[in-house]
Amino acid sequence: MKDCLFCKIIAGEIPSTKVYEDEYVYAFRDIQPQAPIHILVIPKKHLASLNAVSDASDTELAACLRAVSRIAAQEKLENGYRVISNCGPDACQSVQHLHFHILGGRQLSEQMA
């Protein structure tokens, strides 16, 4: 999608601090971190949100979750981390491209809202 911020990041049109990339996934540091480690994991195929996953293959979706695990190990998040995907306006999804936030590097609040 040509006007999508994350598609432009994947294409290298907008700079990012890449932490992981494979055939299906691109991951980079969030520019407004909510924790000491805050990384966004995005599929290279444009999907607007979790509501669009029927347009992705099982391989593409599994690659996102495998990337989360690899990145957590790479970032040494042995004590744990949180994975979040906001879906839609009520969840404050700010970019209409499926993405997963990895948050860690400190004790996170039990409350998620």
C-alpha positions in Angstrom: 0.0 0.0 0.0 1.7 3.2 -1.2 0.5 5.6 1.6 1.2 3.2 4.5 3.9 4.4 6.9 5.1 0.8 7.7 5.2 -0.2 4.0 7.4 2.9 3.4 9.7 1.8 6.3 9.9 -1.8 4.9 10.8 -0.2 1.5 13.5 1.9 3.0 11.8 5.1 2.1 11.6 6.1 5.8 14.5 5.4 8.1 14.2 3.0 11.0 16.4 1.2 13.5 16.1 -2.4 12.2 16.6 -5.2 14.7 15.4 -8.1 12.7 14.4 -9.0 9.1 13.6 -12.2 7.2 11.6 -13.1 4.1 8.2 -12.3 5.8 8.9 -9.9 8.7 10.6 -6.6 9.4 11.2 -5.4 13.0 12.5 -2.1 14.3 12.7 0.0 17.4 9.7 2.2 18.2 10.5 5.9 18.0 8.2 6.6 21.0 9.2 3.7 23.4 6.8 2.8 26.2 9.4 0.6 27.9 13.2 0.4 27.8 12.8 -2.1 25.0 10.0 -1.4 22.6 10.2 -3.1 19.2 7.6 -3.3 16.4 7.3 -6.5 14.4 5.4 -6.1 11.1 4.7 -8.5 8.3 6.1 -7.4 5.0 2.8 -8.1 3.3 0.4 -5.3 4.0 -2.4 -6.4 6.3 -4.5 -3.6 7.9 -4.9 -5.4 11.2 -5.6 -8.7 12.9 -9.0 -8.5 11.2 -7.3 -9.1 7.9 -5.3 -12.2 8.7 -7.4 -14.3 6.4 -5.5 -12.6 3.6 -2.2 -14.0 4.9 -0.7 -17.5 4.7 -0.1 -19.5 7.8 3.6 -19.2 7.0 3.4 -15.4 7.0 1.6 -15.3 10.3 3.8 -17.9 12.0 6.8 -15.9 10.9 5.6 -12.9 13.0 5.4 -15.0 16.1 8.7 -16.7 15.5 10.3 -13.3 15.0 9.0 -12.2 18.4 10.6 -15.1 20.1 13.9 -14.6 18.2 13.9 -10.9 19.0 13.2 -11.5 22.7 16.2 -13.8 22.8 18.4 -11.3 20.9 17.4 -8.5 23.3 18.0 -10.8 26.3 14.5 -10.5 27.7 14.9 -13.6 29.9 12.7 -12.2 32.6 9.8 -11.7 30.3 8.1 -9.4 27.9 4.7 -8.4 26.6 3.4 -8.7 23.1 0.5 -6.4 22.0 -1.4 -5.8 18.8 -3.9 -3.0 18.7 -6.8 -3.6 16.4 -9.1 -0.8 15.3 -10.0 2.6 16.6 -11.2 1.6 20.1 -7.8 0.0 20.7 -6.0 3.1 19.4 -4.4 1.4 16.4 -2.4 4.3 15.0 -1.0 2.7 11.8 -3.3 0.6 9.6 -0.7 -2.1 9.1 -0.7 -5.2 11.3 2.0 -4.9 13.9 3.0 -6.4 17.2 4.7 -4.4 20.0 7.3 -6.2 22.0 7.7 -4.4 25.4 10.3 -5.4 28.0 13.4 -4.4 29.8 11.7 -3.7 33.1 8.9 -5.0 35.3 5.6 -4.1 33.5 2.4 -3.2 35.2 -0.1 -6.0 35.7 -2.8 -3.7 34.4 -2.8 -3.7 30.6 -5.4 -0.9 30.1 
